Structure formats: structure tokens, C-alpha cells
Amino acid sequence: MNPKSEQLVDLIFKKLKTYNNKKIFLEKESLNKFILYLFKEN
């Protein structure tokens, strides 16, 4: 993954982890795999 994509994953991860309305169980590696999957689909 290139540095720009890694920064995007970090930003999304931080935003989701600070979302207070619902408790979100999220691991960074899972998010990373999901985003890579989305890029491969397009």
C-alpha cells in the first residue's frame, strides 16, 4: 500500500474510533483489508 493510501486508512480509522453514537469494534488491519478489497473491485 502506498503512503497516501496508508494515510487515508489512518484517517478513516481515527474518525470511526472517535464516533460516539455507537460502539464500533474495529481493527485497523481489517479496515485496511476492506479498503484494499474495494480498490480491487473498481
C-alpha positions as CSV (number, residue, x, y, z in Angstrom):
1,M,0.0,0.0,0.0
2,N,1.4,3.4,-0.9
3,P,1.9,6.1,1.8
4,K,-1.1,8.2,0.6
5,S,-3.4,5.2,0.9
6,E,-2.0,4.4,4.3
7,Q,-2.7,7.9,5.4
8,L,-6.3,7.6,4.2
9,V,-6.8,4.3,6.1
10,D,-5.3,6.0,9.3
11,L,-7.7,9.0,8.9
12,I,-10.8,6.7,8.4
13,F,-9.7,4.6,11.3
14,K,-9.3,7.5,13.7
15,K,-12.7,9.0,12.6
16,L,-14.5,5.7,13.1
17,K,-12.9,5.1,16.5
18,T,-14.0,8.5,17.8
19,Y,-17.6,8.1,16.6
20,N,-19.5,8.1,19.9
21,N,-23.1,7.4,18.9
22,K,-22.4,3.7,18.6
23,K,-19.7,1.4,19.9
24,I,-17.7,0.3,17.0
25,F,-15.4,-2.7,17.2
26,L,-12.8,-2.2,14.5
27,E,-9.3,-3.4,13.9
28,K,-7.0,-1.4,11.7
29,E,-5.9,-4.4,9.8
30,S,-9.5,-5.4,9.0
31,L,-10.2,-1.9,7.7
32,N,-7.0,-2.0,5.6
33,K,-8.1,-5.3,4.0
34,F,-11.6,-4.0,3.3
35,I,-10.3,-0.8,1.6
36,L,-7.8,-2.9,-0.5
37,Y,-10.8,-5.1,-1.5
38,L,-12.7,-2.0,-2.6
39,F,-9.9,-0.7,-4.7
40,K,-9.5,-4.1,-6.4
41,E,-13.2,-4.2,-7.3
42,N,-13.0,-0.9,-9.2
